[in-house]
């Protein structure tokens, strides 16, 4: 389980469900002993990360006809409804592209796609491609105020949904996506040249994150919960 990049707490809770209780403190001690003996299990632990700076925004169209998160249906806040998404972009080394990330709020199911630039055109195309297979389960999308989302109306029309914009400097309004982006950094490091990151690695990272049991899902896996609800 450690080699699948599961955290000690996740492992402990899953084993408890399997009637094989092991405390997460014991697992941490086990990893420490393994490291002292030259083992590499510690490499599978999520490392602490600092929030990355977004840098200067590329020249892009301003966001017209943006609909505030204040007008978003209240049910989205509760995470009780299936089909409400958050969107963001993760940057690589300056000028080497970005990664579009999407997360379904109820199940924490996570989708990612590498794009050549942070332009509104590239981000819009990637967003539609990622969500089109799940179009029937896309009720809302919540974005930040980055101008890469300037073509939000095109996204809304293609997916028959509504795009809302969070308040400036309120990343907590898209907190689940921000957290998943932090997990992504375990596989795609800050400041990496994204031109050197393969599509296979992107797919690998997406699967690893989607099949980690999550405490908020009672230690079920996001991909399993998502596909059960989508069936």
N, C-alpha and C positions, 0 to 999 in steps of 0.2 A: 504493500500500500504506500509506503514511503517512496518507492521507486515510481509510483504513479503521481508523485507530487502532492499527495494528500497530507494535510496537517496532522500533527499528533492528536488534536482535539477531534478532528473528523474521524481518524482511525479509531480512537477510543470509543466514540459514540456508536460507530458501525459495529465494532466488536461486541459492544454491550448488547446491541440488538440481536447479535448472533450467539448470545449467552456465553461469550468469552471475554469477560470484563478485564480490561487493562487500563490503568489511569494514564492520562496524557502526560503527567509528570514523569511517570516511569519511562514512557517512550522518549521524552527529552533526555533523561539520564542515559538511556540506552544509546541514543545518538551521540551523546558526549563521549561515552566510553568507546564507541566505534571510531570516533574521530581521533581520540588519543592513540588508538592502535593503528592509525593510518587509513582508516576507512573513509568512504566518501558519501555516506548517507546524509550528512549535513548539507550537502549540495542540493538536496531535494527540498529543503526548507525554504519557504518564501523569505527573501531578504527584505529588510526594511528599506523603504524607498522614499525619496523626497519628491514632492510634487514638482513636475517639470514646468518650466516656463514656456509659454506659448510663443513668445517672441513677437515680432511685428507681423501684423496681418498683411497678407499679400493684397495687391491691388485687385479689387473685385467689386461687383455691383453691391449697392447698399440693399438692406433688407426692406422691401416694400410690402405693405399690407400684412405685416406680421401680427399674429394674434397672440395676446399675452396669456401666460399661464393662469392669470386671474380668471380667464374665461373658460378654462378647461373644466370639464365635468368633475364634480367633487368626488365621484366614485373612484377616479384615478388615484387620488391621494391614499385611499385605503388599501390599494394593491389587491383588492378582492376580485376585480374583474380581469379576465384573461384577454389580452390583445392590446395592451397599452405599452408603448415602447419609449426608450430614451436613446438619443443619438449623440455621438461625439466624434472627434478626430484625435488621433495620436500621432505626434510628429516624430520623424526621424531626424537625422542630420540635416541641417538647413539645405534646402534645394534638392533633397533626394526623395521627396514624396511624403505621403502620410498614410495612415490606416483609418478607414471608416469603421466605427464600432457601433453596434446596435444591441440593446438589451431589452427583453420583455420583462416588465416590472413584476408580475406575479410569480413567474417561474424562474427568473434570473437567466433564462436562455440567452446565449451570447452569440452574436454574428460579427465577423470581421472580414475586411477586404482591403488589400493594399491598392493604392491608387498612385498615379504618377505625380499628382500635385494636390494641393489643398484648394484648388479652384472650385468654384460653385458648380461648374459643368462636370468635373470629374467626380465630385462628391455626390452630386445628384444622380448620376448614372450608376454609381456603385450602390447607392441606397436602394434604388429601384430594383437593381439586380438581386441584391441580398433579400429583400422583402417580398418580391413578386411570388415566390413559391408559397408564401404564407399570407397572401393578400387577404384571404377571408378572415384572418386573425390579426389584422392591423387596424385597430380602431382609432388610436391616436399616436402621435410621435411628439416627444418633447425635446427641443434642441436648446443650445445656448445661443448667444447673440453673435457668434462668429459669422462672418460674411460668406463663409463657404456654404451656408444654408440659405443663401439669397434666393435660390430657385425653389423654395419650399412649395410654392403653388404647383409647380410641375410634379413634384413628389406626391403631393396631396391628390392631384388629378389622376396620376398613373395608378395609385394604390387605393383610390377611393377612400381617403382618410382625411384627418385634419392635423395640421402641424401647429404646435404651440411653442412659444418661446419663454424660457425661464427668465427671471429677473437678472440683471447684470450682477456679476460677482456672487452669485448664489449657487455654487456647484452642488450644494446639499439638495437642491431641487431635482437633481439628476444623480443622486448619490450612489445608486446601485450600479450605474454605468461607470462612474468614476472608480468605484471599487474594483470592478471587473478589469478596467484599464490598468489598474495597479497590478492585478494578477498577470496581465499580458506582458508586463515589463519583466517578468521572470524569464520570458522566452525571447522577447525583442527588447533589448536593453536601450536605455535612454541614450540618445545621441548616435545611434547606429546608422550606418548608411543603408537605407531601405532598398537600394538597388541591389544590395548583396543578400537580402532576405528573400528566400525562395517561397513560392506559393505553398510548397509542401510544408514548410515550417509554420506558415500562417494557419494552415489547416490543422496541423498537429497541435498548435497552441489552442486553437478554438476547441478542439475535441477534449484536450486535457482539462480546460476550464469548465466545459459543459458536463463533464463526467466526474467532477469533484463533488462529493456530497456537501450540502450546505446546511448550516445550523438552522437558518430561517425556513428551510424546507423540511425540517425534522430529519435532517441528514439524508434526504433523498437527492438524486442527481438532477440538475436542471434540465438536461436533454430528455431524460426519461419522463419527468413531470410534464414538460412542454408537449411532447409527442402524444402522451396520454390524453391531454386536454384537446389537442388538435385533431385527434382521430374522429 
